[in-house]
Amino acid sequence: MDKERIIELFRGELWECQLLESILKDSGIDCFLRNSTRAPYGPIIASAQMVQIMIKEEDREVAEKLLAEYKESIS
């Protein structure tokens, strides 16, 4: 397994990805959003063009735990 490889952690709406990005960064996990630009006439709603949170493979275990805690807190 290549620890430097970049993987997708989560895919969703921009607001939710920005919230999760803050949670991850506050926990010391480097991440970035992909496909975060929106069309000037409105949001892009196709699931293939939703925003993705990208992380390093080496951070996967901790990031998935934080993601699970987030999902549990909103349910």
PDB file of N, CA, C and O in Angstrom:
ATOM      1  N   MET A   1       0.841  -1.175   0.000  1.00  0.00           N
ATOM      2  CA  MET A   1       0.000   0.000   0.000  1.00  0.00           C
ATOM      3  C   MET A   1       0.888   1.241   0.000  1.00  0.00           C
ATOM      4  O   MET A   1       1.813   1.347   0.805  1.00  0.00           O
ATOM      5  N   ASP A   2       0.612   2.163  -0.887  1.00  0.00           N
ATOM      6  CA  ASP A   2       1.368   3.405  -1.006  1.00  0.00           C
ATOM      7  C   ASP A   2       0.773   4.441  -0.058  1.00  0.00           C
ATOM      8  O   ASP A   2      -0.318   4.958  -0.299  1.00  0.00           O
ATOM      9  N   LYS A   3       1.494   4.740   1.020  1.00  0.00           N
ATOM     10  CA  LYS A   3       0.986   5.655   2.049  1.00  0.00           C
ATOM     11  C   LYS A   3       0.843   7.088   1.552  1.00  0.00           C
ATOM     12  O   LYS A   3       0.077   7.862   2.127  1.00  0.00           O
ATOM     13  N   GLU A   4       1.558   7.455   0.502  1.00  0.00           N
ATOM     14  CA  GLU A   4       1.486   8.810  -0.029  1.00  0.00           C
ATOM     15  C   GLU A   4       0.361   8.967  -1.059  1.00  0.00           C
ATOM     16  O   GLU A   4       0.108  10.072  -1.538  1.00  0.00           O
ATOM     17  N   ARG A   5      -0.298   7.890  -1.392  1.00  0.00           N
ATOM     18  CA  ARG A   5      -1.377   7.930  -2.377  1.00  0.00           C
ATOM     19  C   ARG A   5      -2.539   8.753  -1.846  1.00  0.00           C
ATOM     20  O   ARG A   5      -2.852   8.699  -0.656  1.00  0.00           O
ATOM     21  N   ILE A   6      -3.177   9.514  -2.724  1.00  0.00           N
ATOM     22  CA  ILE A   6      -4.328  10.334  -2.356  1.00  0.00           C
ATOM     23  C   ILE A   6      -5.601   9.543  -2.671  1.00  0.00           C
ATOM     24  O   ILE A   6      -5.763   9.015  -3.771  1.00  0.00           O
ATOM     25  N   ILE A   7      -6.497   9.474  -1.687  1.00  0.00           N
ATOM     26  CA  ILE A   7      -7.736   8.721  -1.844  1.00  0.00           C
ATOM     27  C   ILE A   7      -8.943   9.594  -1.487  1.00  0.00           C
ATOM     28  O   ILE A   7      -8.807  10.625  -0.828  1.00  0.00           O
ATOM     29  N   GLU A   8     -10.100   9.170  -1.925  1.00  0.00           N
ATOM     30  CA  GLU A   8     -11.343   9.850  -1.579  1.00  0.00           C
ATOM     31  C   GLU A   8     -11.870   9.303  -0.260  1.00  0.00           C
ATOM     32  O   GLU A   8     -11.993   8.092  -0.081  1.00  0.00           O
ATOM     33  N   LEU A   9     -12.177  10.208   0.656  1.00  0.00           N
ATOM     34  CA  LEU A   9     -12.754   9.810   1.940  1.00  0.00           C
ATOM     35  C   LEU A   9     -14.276   9.904   1.914  1.00  0.00           C
ATOM     36  O   LEU A   9     -14.972   9.037   2.443  1.00  0.00           O
ATOM     37  N   PHE A  10     -14.784  10.966   1.293  1.00  0.00           N
ATOM     38  CA  PHE A  10     -16.215  11.239   1.372  1.00  0.00           C
ATOM     39  C   PHE A  10     -16.633  12.037   0.143  1.00  0.00           C
ATOM     40  O   PHE A  10     -15.836  12.783  -0.426  1.00  0.00           O
ATOM     41  N   ARG A  11     -17.881  11.874  -0.258  1.00  0.00           N
ATOM     42  CA  ARG A  11     -18.440  12.630  -1.381  1.00  0.00           C
ATOM     43  C   ARG A  11     -19.798  13.163  -0.949  1.00  0.00           C
ATOM     44  O   ARG A  11     -20.628  12.424  -0.418  1.00  0.00           O
ATOM     45  N   GLY A  12     -20.018  14.459  -1.182  1.00  0.00           N
ATOM     46  CA  GLY A  12     -21.290  15.041  -0.780  1.00  0.00           C
ATOM     47  C   GLY A  12     -21.431  16.470  -1.243  1.00  0.00           C
ATOM     48  O   GLY A  12     -20.724  16.928  -2.140  1.00  0.00           O
ATOM     49  N   GLU A  13     -22.356  17.166  -0.615  1.00  0.00           N
ATOM     50  CA  GLU A  13     -22.601  18.567  -0.931  1.00  0.00           C
ATOM     51  C   GLU A  13     -21.459  19.430  -0.401  1.00  0.00           C
ATOM     52  O   GLU A  13     -20.757  19.047   0.534  1.00  0.00           O
ATOM     53  N   LEU A  14     -21.288  20.591  -1.009  1.00  0.00           N
ATOM     54  CA  LEU A  14     -20.181  21.479  -0.659  1.00  0.00           C
ATOM     55  C   LEU A  14     -20.179  21.842   0.818  1.00  0.00           C
ATOM     56  O   LEU A  14     -19.130  21.782   1.461  1.00  0.00           O
ATOM     57  N   TRP A  15     -21.333  22.220   1.372  1.00  0.00           N
ATOM     58  CA  TRP A  15     -21.382  22.653   2.770  1.00  0.00           C
ATOM     59  C   TRP A  15     -20.943  21.548   3.728  1.00  0.00           C
ATOM     60  O   TRP A  15     -20.235  21.803   4.702  1.00  0.00           O
ATOM     61  N   GLU A  16     -21.373  20.315   3.440  1.00  0.00           N
ATOM     62  CA  GLU A  16     -21.028  19.205   4.321  1.00  0.00           C
ATOM     63  C   GLU A  16     -19.542  18.869   4.211  1.00  0.00           C
ATOM     64  O   GLU A  16     -18.890  18.571   5.211  1.00  0.00           O
ATOM     65  N   CYS A  17     -19.016  18.919   2.993  1.00  0.00           N
ATOM     66  CA  CYS A  17     -17.592  18.650   2.789  1.00  0.00           C
ATOM     67  C   CYS A  17     -16.729  19.723   3.442  1.00  0.00           C
ATOM     68  O   CYS A  17     -15.660  19.419   3.972  1.00  0.00           O
ATOM     69  N   GLN A  18     -17.179  20.967   3.409  1.00  0.00           N
ATOM     70  CA  GLN A  18     -16.422  22.028   4.067  1.00  0.00           C
ATOM     71  C   GLN A  18     -16.421  21.835   5.577  1.00  0.00           C
ATOM     72  O   GLN A  18     -15.409  22.083   6.234  1.00  0.00           O
ATOM     73  N   LEU A  19     -17.531  21.401   6.123  1.00  0.00           N
ATOM     74  CA  LEU A  19     -17.608  21.117   7.554  1.00  0.00           C
ATOM     75  C   LEU A  19     -16.662  19.974   7.925  1.00  0.00           C
ATOM     76  O   LEU A  19     -15.897  20.081   8.884  1.00  0.00           O
ATOM     77  N   LEU A  20     -16.717  18.888   7.167  1.00  0.00           N
ATOM     78  CA  LEU A  20     -15.838  17.755   7.427  1.00  0.00           C
ATOM     79  C   LEU A  20     -14.367  18.121   7.220  1.00  0.00           C
ATOM     80  O   LEU A  20     -13.497  17.642   7.947  1.00  0.00           O
ATOM     81  N   GLU A  21     -14.096  18.962   6.238  1.00  0.00           N
ATOM     82  CA  GLU A  21     -12.722  19.419   6.005  1.00  0.00           C
ATOM     83  C   GLU A  21     -12.195  20.131   7.255  1.00  0.00           C
ATOM     84  O   GLU A  21     -11.047  19.922   7.648  1.00  0.00           O
ATOM     85  N   SER A  22     -13.014  20.958   7.871  1.00  0.00           N
ATOM     86  CA  SER A  22     -12.613  21.661   9.091  1.00  0.00           C
ATOM     87  C   SER A  22     -12.342  20.683  10.228  1.00  0.00           C
ATOM     88  O   SER A  22     -11.364  20.832  10.961  1.00  0.00           O
ATOM     89  N   ILE A  23     -13.204  19.690  10.371  1.00  0.00           N
ATOM     90  CA  ILE A  23     -13.028  18.678  11.427  1.00  0.00           C
ATOM     91  C   ILE A  23     -11.715  17.933  11.212  1.00  0.00           C
ATOM     92  O   ILE A  23     -10.951  17.736  12.156  1.00  0.00           O
ATOM     93  N   LEU A  24     -11.452  17.522   9.983  1.00  0.00           N
ATOM     94  CA  LEU A  24     -10.225  16.781   9.683  1.00  0.00           C
ATOM     95  C   LEU A  24      -8.984  17.639   9.924  1.00  0.00           C
ATOM     96  O   LEU A  24      -8.025  17.183  10.546  1.00  0.00           O
ATOM     97  N   LYS A  25      -8.999  18.861   9.440  1.00  0.00           N
ATOM     98  CA  LYS A  25      -7.838  19.743   9.606  1.00  0.00           C
ATOM     99  C   LYS A  25      -7.596  20.073  11.069  1.00  0.00           C
ATOM    100  O   LYS A  25      -6.446  20.171  11.497  1.00  0.00           O
ATOM    101  N   ASP A  26      -8.667  20.246  11.845  1.00  0.00           N
ATOM    102  CA  ASP A  26      -8.516  20.501  13.283  1.00  0.00           C
ATOM    103  C   ASP A  26      -7.890  19.307  14.000  1.00  0.00           C
ATOM    104  O   ASP A  26      -7.291  19.460  15.065  1.00  0.00           O
ATOM    105  N   SER A  27      -8.029  18.124  13.415  1.00  0.00           N
ATOM    106  CA  SER A  27      -7.455  16.900  13.987  1.00  0.00           C
ATOM    107  C   SER A  27      -6.079  16.595  13.408  1.00  0.00           C
ATOM    108  O   SER A  27      -5.504  15.546  13.699  1.00  0.00           O
ATOM    109  N   GLY A  28      -5.546  17.502  12.593  1.00  0.00           N
ATOM    110  CA  GLY A  28      -4.204  17.338  12.059  1.00  0.00           C
ATOM    111  C   GLY A  28      -4.109  16.517  10.786  1.00  0.00           C
ATOM    112  O   GLY A  28      -3.019  16.080  10.415  1.00  0.00           O
ATOM    113  N   ILE A  29      -5.223  16.299  10.112  1.00  0.00           N
ATOM    114  CA  ILE A  29      -5.224  15.517   8.876  1.00  0.00           C
ATOM    115  C   ILE A  29      -5.243  16.463   7.683  1.00  0.00           C
ATOM    116  O   ILE A  29      -6.160  17.270   7.530  1.00  0.00           O
ATOM    117  N   ASP A  30      -4.226  16.356   6.847  1.00  0.00           N
ATOM    118  CA  ASP A  30      -4.197  17.152   5.623  1.00  0.00           C
ATOM    119  C   ASP A  30      -5.249  16.626   4.663  1.00  0.00           C
ATOM    120  O   ASP A  30      -5.344  15.419   4.439  1.00  0.00           O
ATOM    121  N   CYS A  31      -6.033  17.520   4.101  1.00  0.00           N
ATOM    122  CA  CYS A  31      -7.066  17.134   3.143  1.00  0.00           C
ATOM    123  C   CYS A  31      -7.362  18.309   2.234  1.00  0.00           C
ATOM    124  O   CYS A  31      -6.967  19.442   2.506  1.00  0.00           O
ATOM    125  N   PHE A  32      -8.057  18.023   1.161  1.00  0.00           N
ATOM    126  CA  PHE A  32      -8.498  19.085   0.263  1.00  0.00           C
ATOM    127  C   PHE A  32      -9.783  18.646  -0.421  1.00  0.00           C
ATOM    128  O   PHE A  32     -10.113  17.461  -0.468  1.00  0.00           O
ATOM    129  N   LEU A  33     -10.502  19.636  -0.951  1.00  0.00           N
ATOM    130  CA  LEU A  33     -11.749  19.378  -1.650  1.00  0.00           C
ATOM    131  C   LEU A  33     -11.491  19.351  -3.144  1.00  0.00           C
ATOM    132  O   LEU A  33     -10.680  20.118  -3.662  1.00  0.00           O
ATOM    133  N   ARG A  34     -12.189  18.464  -3.826  1.00  0.00           N
ATOM    134  CA  ARG A  34     -12.080  18.362  -5.275  1.00  0.00           C
ATOM    135  C   ARG A  34     -13.460  18.579  -5.870  1.00  0.00           C
ATOM    136  O   ARG A  34     -14.460  18.146  -5.299  1.00  0.00           O
ATOM    137  N   ASN A  35     -13.519  19.253  -7.025  1.00  0.00           N
ATOM    138  CA  ASN A  35     -14.782  19.613  -7.679  1.00  0.00           C
ATOM    139  C   ASN A  35     -15.594  20.564  -6.818  1.00  0.00           C
ATOM    140  O   ASN A  35     -16.816  20.445  -6.738  1.00  0.00           O
ATOM    141  N   SER A  36     -14.918  21.507  -6.173  1.00  0.00           N
ATOM    142  CA  SER A  36     -15.615  22.425  -5.273  1.00  0.00           C
ATOM    143  C   SER A  36     -16.146  23.668  -5.967  1.00  0.00           C
ATOM    144  O   SER A  36     -16.767  24.508  -5.315  1.00  0.00           O
ATOM    145  N   THR A  37     -15.924  23.812  -7.265  1.00  0.00           N
ATOM    146  CA  THR A  37     -16.465  24.970  -7.968  1.00  0.00           C
ATOM    147  C   THR A  37     -17.890  24.690  -8.403  1.00  0.00           C
ATOM    148  O   THR A  37     -18.246  23.557  -8.729  1.00  0.00           O
ATOM    149  N   ARG A  38     -18.688  25.724  -8.403  1.00  0.00           N
ATOM    150  CA  ARG A  38     -20.093  25.613  -8.788  1.00  0.00           C
ATOM    151  C   ARG A  38     -20.344  26.454 -10.029  1.00  0.00           C
ATOM    152  O   ARG A  38     -19.640  27.428 -10.297  1.00  0.00           O
ATOM    153  N   ALA A  39     -21.342  26.066 -10.762  1.00  0.00           N
ATOM    154  CA  ALA A  39     -21.722  26.842 -11.944  1.00  0.00           C
ATOM    155  C   ALA A  39     -22.307  28.180 -11.491  1.00  0.00           C
ATOM    156  O   ALA A  39     -22.942  28.243 -10.439  1.00  0.00           O
ATOM    157  N   PRO A  40     -22.106  29.246 -12.259  1.00  0.00           N
ATOM    158  CA  PRO A  40     -22.597  30.556 -11.832  1.00  0.00           C
ATOM    159  C   PRO A  40     -24.118  30.646 -11.782  1.00  0.00           C
ATOM    160  O   PRO A  40     -24.652  31.549 -11.138  1.00  0.00           O
ATOM    161  N   TYR A  41     -24.814  29.755 -12.427  1.00  0.00           N
ATOM    162  CA  TYR A  41     -26.275  29.809 -12.464  1.00  0.00           C
ATOM    163  C   TYR A  41     -26.936  28.915 -11.429  1.00  0.00           C
ATOM    164  O   TYR A  41     -28.164  28.873 -11.371  1.00  0.00           O
ATOM    165  N   GLY A  42     -26.185  28.209 -10.621  1.00  0.00           N
ATOM    166  CA  GLY A  42     -26.777  27.376  -9.584  1.00  0.00           C
ATOM    167  C   GLY A  42     -25.900  26.186  -9.263  1.00  0.00           C
ATOM    168  O   GLY A  42     -24.894  25.950  -9.932  1.00  0.00           O
ATOM    169  N   PRO A  43     -26.276  25.437  -8.242  1.00  0.00           N
ATOM    170  CA  PRO A  43     -25.466  24.285  -7.840  1.00  0.00           C
ATOM    171  C   PRO A  43     -25.526  23.150  -8.863  1.00  0.00           C
ATOM    172  O   PRO A  43     -26.532  22.956  -9.546  1.00  0.00           O
ATOM    173  N   ILE A  44     -24.437  22.421  -8.945  1.00  0.00           N
ATOM    174  CA  ILE A  44     -24.389  21.232  -9.789  1.00  0.00           C
ATOM    175  C   ILE A  44     -24.931  20.081  -8.953  1.00  0.00           C
ATOM    176  O   ILE A  44     -24.406  19.811  -7.873  1.00  0.00           O
ATOM    177  N   ILE A  45     -25.958  19.403  -9.421  1.00  0.00           N
ATOM    178  CA  ILE A  45     -26.602  18.399  -8.573  1.00  0.00           C
ATOM    179  C   ILE A  45     -26.321  16.971  -8.997  1.00  0.00           C
ATOM    180  O   ILE A  45     -26.755  16.041  -8.316  1.00  0.00           O
ATOM    181  N   ALA A  46     -25.615  16.762 -10.087  1.00  0.00           N
ATOM    182  CA  ALA A  46     -25.306  15.402 -10.520  1.00  0.00           C
ATOM    183  C   ALA A  46     -24.348  14.769  -9.528  1.00  0.00           C
ATOM    184  O   ALA A  46     -23.351  15.385  -9.153  1.00  0.00           O
ATOM    185  N   SER A  47     -24.635  13.548  -9.098  1.00  0.00           N
ATOM    186  CA  SER A  47     -23.803  12.902  -8.082  1.00  0.00           C
ATOM    187  C   SER A  47     -22.361  12.714  -8.536  1.00  0.00           C
ATOM    188  O   SER A  47     -21.450  12.701  -7.708  1.00  0.00           O
ATOM    189  N   ALA A  48     -22.145  12.570  -9.835  1.00  0.00           N
ATOM    190  CA  ALA A  48     -20.783  12.404 -10.330  1.00  0.00           C
ATOM    191  C   ALA A  48     -19.970  13.676 -10.167  1.00  0.00           C
ATOM    192  O   ALA A  48     -18.740  13.636 -10.213  1.00  0.00           O
ATOM    193  N   GLN A  49     -20.642  14.804  -9.977  1.00  0.00           N
ATOM    194  CA  GLN A  49     -19.935  16.067  -9.851  1.00  0.00           C
ATOM    195  C   GLN A  49     -20.049  16.645  -8.447  1.00  0.00           C
ATOM    196  O   GLN A  49     -19.832  17.841  -8.252  1.00  0.00           O
ATOM    197  N   MET A  50     -20.379  15.832  -7.491  1.00  0.00           N
ATOM    198  CA  MET A  50     -20.430  16.301  -6.120  1.00  0.00           C
ATOM    199  C   MET A  50     -19.004  16.521  -5.622  1.00  0.00           C
ATOM    200  O   MET A  50     -18.046  16.042  -6.229  1.00  0.00           O
ATOM    201  N   VAL A  51     -18.873  17.234  -4.537  1.00  0.00           N
ATOM    202  CA  VAL A  51     -17.572  17.552  -3.958  1.00  0.00           C
ATOM    203  C   VAL A  51     -17.017  16.325  -3.244  1.00  0.00           C
ATOM    204  O   VAL A  51     -17.752  15.570  -2.608  1.00  0.00           O
ATOM    205  N   GLN A  52     -15.718  16.147  -3.362  1.00  0.00           N
ATOM    206  CA  GLN A  52     -15.045  15.016  -2.724  1.00  0.00           C
ATOM    207  C   GLN A  52     -14.009  15.533  -1.727  1.00  0.00           C
ATOM    208  O   GLN A  52     -13.344  16.537  -1.981  1.00  0.00           O
ATOM    209  N   ILE A  53     -13.879  14.854  -0.610  1.00  0.00           N
ATOM    210  CA  ILE A  53     -12.806  15.141   0.342  1.00  0.00           C
ATOM    211  C   ILE A  53     -11.695  14.138   0.062  1.00  0.00           C
ATOM    212  O   ILE A  53     -11.908  12.926   0.107  1.00  0.00           O
ATOM    213  N   MET A  54     -10.516  14.656  -0.226  1.00  0.00           N
ATOM    214  CA  MET A  54      -9.369  13.822  -0.562  1.00  0.00           C
ATOM    215  C   MET A  54      -8.357  13.868   0.587  1.00  0.00           C
ATOM    216  O   MET A  54      -8.068  14.931   1.137  1.00  0.00           O
ATOM    217  N   ILE A  55      -7.825  12.687   0.937  1.00  0.00           N
ATOM    218  CA  ILE A  55      -6.846  12.577   2.024  1.00  0.00           C
ATOM    219  C   ILE A  55      -5.708  11.662   1.580  1.00  0.00           C
ATOM    220  O   ILE A  55      -5.792  10.999   0.546  1.00  0.00           O
ATOM    221  N   LYS A  56      -4.641  11.639   2.381  1.00  0.00           N
ATOM    222  CA  LYS A  56      -3.549  10.689   2.147  1.00  0.00           C
ATOM    223  C   LYS A  56      -3.975   9.317   2.662  1.00  0.00           C
ATOM    224  O   LYS A  56      -4.691   9.207   3.657  1.00  0.00           O
ATOM    225  N   GLU A  57      -3.530   8.293   1.981  1.00  0.00           N
ATOM    226  CA  GLU A  57      -3.825   6.908   2.382  1.00  0.00           C
ATOM    227  C   GLU A  57      -3.407   6.649   3.830  1.00  0.00           C
ATOM    228  O   GLU A  57      -4.098   5.935   4.557  1.00  0.00           O
ATOM    229  N   GLU A  58      -2.291   7.221   4.247  1.00  0.00           N
ATOM    230  CA  GLU A  58      -1.779   6.987   5.601  1.00  0.00           C
ATOM    231  C   GLU A  58      -2.713   7.536   6.686  1.00  0.00           C
ATOM    232  O   GLU A  58      -2.643   7.102   7.835  1.00  0.00           O
ATOM    233  N   ASP A  59      -3.574   8.475   6.334  1.00  0.00           N
ATOM    234  CA  ASP A  59      -4.509   9.063   7.300  1.00  0.00           C
ATOM    235  C   ASP A  59      -5.876   8.395   7.286  1.00  0.00           C
ATOM    236  O   ASP A  59      -6.776   8.818   8.013  1.00  0.00           O
ATOM    237  N   ARG A  60      -6.044   7.380   6.489  1.00  0.00           N
ATOM    238  CA  ARG A  60      -7.361   6.758   6.286  1.00  0.00           C
ATOM    239  C   ARG A  60      -8.020   6.286   7.578  1.00  0.00           C
ATOM    240  O   ARG A  60      -9.193   6.581   7.808  1.00  0.00           O
ATOM    241  N   GLU A  61      -7.301   5.569   8.418  1.00  0.00           N
ATOM    242  CA  GLU A  61      -7.899   4.983   9.618  1.00  0.00           C
ATOM    243  C   GLU A  61      -8.466   6.058  10.548  1.00  0.00           C
ATOM    244  O   GLU A  61      -9.607   5.959  11.000  1.00  0.00           O
ATOM    245  N   VAL A  62      -7.669   7.073  10.826  1.00  0.00           N
ATOM    246  CA  VAL A  62      -8.121   8.146  11.714  1.00  0.00           C
ATOM    247  C   VAL A  62      -9.248   8.944  11.059  1.00  0.00           C
ATOM    248  O   VAL A  62     -10.230   9.285  11.718  1.00  0.00           O
ATOM    249  N   ALA A  63      -9.113   9.242   9.772  1.00  0.00           N
ATOM    250  CA  ALA A  63     -10.130  10.015   9.055  1.00  0.00           C
ATOM    251  C   ALA A  63     -11.465   9.275   9.019  1.00  0.00           C
ATOM    252  O   ALA A  63     -12.517   9.891   9.190  1.00  0.00           O
ATOM    253  N   GLU A  64     -11.433   7.977   8.801  1.00  0.00           N
ATOM    254  CA  GLU A  64     -12.676   7.199   8.778  1.00  0.00           C
ATOM    255  C   GLU A  64     -13.340   7.179  10.149  1.00  0.00           C
ATOM    256  O   GLU A  64     -14.566   7.182  10.249  1.00  0.00           O
ATOM    257  N   LYS A  65     -12.532   7.159  11.202  1.00  0.00           N
ATOM    258  CA  LYS A  65     -13.089   7.214  12.555  1.00  0.00           C
ATOM    259  C   LYS A  65     -13.782   8.561  12.782  1.00  0.00           C
ATOM    260  O   LYS A  65     -14.890   8.609  13.317  1.00  0.00           O
ATOM    261  N   LEU A  66     -13.131   9.648  12.377  1.00  0.00           N
ATOM    262  CA  LEU A  66     -13.736  10.977  12.522  1.00  0.00           C
ATOM    263  C   LEU A  66     -15.010  11.099  11.692  1.00  0.00           C
ATOM    264  O   LEU A  66     -15.989  11.698  12.136  1.00  0.00           O
ATOM    265  N   LEU A  67     -14.996  10.534  10.498  1.00  0.00           N
ATOM    266  CA  LEU A  67     -16.174  10.554   9.637  1.00  0.00           C
ATOM    267  C   LEU A  67     -17.331   9.785  10.292  1.00  0.00           C
ATOM    268  O   LEU A  67     -18.475  10.237  10.259  1.00  0.00           O
ATOM    269  N   ALA A  68     -17.032   8.635  10.880  1.00  0.00           N
ATOM    270  CA  ALA A  68     -18.059   7.841  11.557  1.00  0.00           C
ATOM    271  C   ALA A  68     -18.635   8.602  12.750  1.00  0.00           C
ATOM    272  O   ALA A  68     -19.843   8.566  12.982  1.00  0.00           O
ATOM    273  N   GLU A  69     -17.784   9.288  13.505  1.00  0.00           N
ATOM    274  CA  GLU A  69     -18.253  10.083  14.634  1.00  0.00           C
ATOM    275  C   GLU A  69     -19.161  11.221  14.162  1.00  0.00           C
ATOM    276  O   GLU A  69     -20.179  11.518  14.788  1.00  0.00           O
ATOM    277  N   TYR A  70     -18.779  11.852  13.051  1.00  0.00           N
ATOM    278  CA  TYR A  70     -19.603  12.925  12.474  1.00  0.00           C
ATOM    279  C   TYR A  70     -20.970  12.380  12.073  1.00  0.00           C
ATOM    280  O   TYR A  70     -21.998  12.955  12.429  1.00  0.00           O
ATOM    281  N   LYS A  71     -20.983  11.276  11.335  1.00  0.00           N
ATOM    282  CA  LYS A  71     -22.251  10.695  10.887  1.00  0.00           C
ATOM    283  C   LYS A  71     -23.136  10.296  12.062  1.00  0.00           C
ATOM    284  O   LYS A  71     -24.355  10.459  12.006  1.00  0.00           O
ATOM    285  N   GLU A  72     -22.530   9.775  13.124  1.00  0.00           N
ATOM    286  CA  GLU A  72     -23.288   9.374  14.304  1.00  0.00           C
ATOM    287  C   GLU A  72     -23.893  10.610  14.989  1.00  0.00           C
ATOM    288  O   GLU A  72     -25.003  10.553  15.518  1.00  0.00           O
ATOM    289  N   SER A  73     -23.160  11.706  14.972  1.00  0.00           N
ATOM    290  CA  SER A  73     -23.640  12.918  15.657  1.00  0.00           C
ATOM    291  C   SER A  73     -24.818  13.566  14.927  1.00  0.00           C
ATOM    292  O   SER A  73     -25.598  14.289  15.548  1.00  0.00           O
ATOM    293  N   ILE A  74     -24.960  13.326  13.643  1.00  0.00           N
ATOM    294  CA  ILE A  74     -26.067  13.952  12.908  1.00  0.00           C
ATOM    295  C   ILE A  74     -27.280  13.029  12.773  1.00  0.00           C
ATOM    296  O   ILE A  74     -28.328  13.447  12.281  1.00  0.00           O
ATOM    297  N   SER A  75     -27.137  11.783  13.206  1.00  0.00           N
ATOM    298  CA  SER A  75     -28.269  10.855  13.073  1.00  0.00           C
ATOM    299  C   SER A  75     -29.130  10.811  14.304  1.00  0.00           C
ATOM    300  O   SER A  75     -30.117  10.078  14.342  1.00  0.00           O
TER     301      SER A  75
END
